Amino acid sequence: MAEKKYILNKEVAAQKLQRLALQVAEQLEGDEAPLIIIGIRNSGIVIAEKIAMHVKQYLSVPVQVVSVTLDKNHPREVTLSEPIDGNDKNIIIADDVTNSGKTLLYALSPLLQFHPRRIQTLVLVERMHQLFPVKPDYVGLSIATTLQNFIKVEVEKGEVTGAFIE
């Protein structure tokens, strides 16, 4: 088996998450609306929780973290881990890697019943193969890959431990 080609180690991933949280806080500074961060299962929820932990240092608004579950290949059913009221809230959808934008697009579907103040997207790693009209607002690392490459974010015990290209 070939050795993994890491693009992020644990320390760099932690720095990226801290920087992403700071960018979110700068964007929302002065906005008193509560923040809901929705993490896409499985790694996306870890990223959402880390962003929430960091952003609470900078913002005084309530921050809620929920997860969204969907089949990334065939997203017919998209469900939130708990009911939310998305009206007049700032909402961020967080995931580990974006490729085509399809997962982020489908993760929006439970939010269509609300009238949020804003909806933004955040990813740790962005691949530049957008096929759907979703471009992440916050990006930890942007990397050009071939369509045959696959990026995997490793998560262990609630921590991002690295990311590599397969």
Protein Blocks (a to p, Z undefined) as FASTA:
>chain_A
ZZdddfbdfklmmmmmmmmmmmmmmmmgoiabdcddddddfklmmmmmmmmmmmmmmpcc
dcddddddddfklcmbccdfbdcdfehiacddddfbdcklmmmmmmmmmmmmpccfbdcd
ddfbdcdfbfbfcdcfbdfbdcdddfkbccddddeehiafbdcdZZ
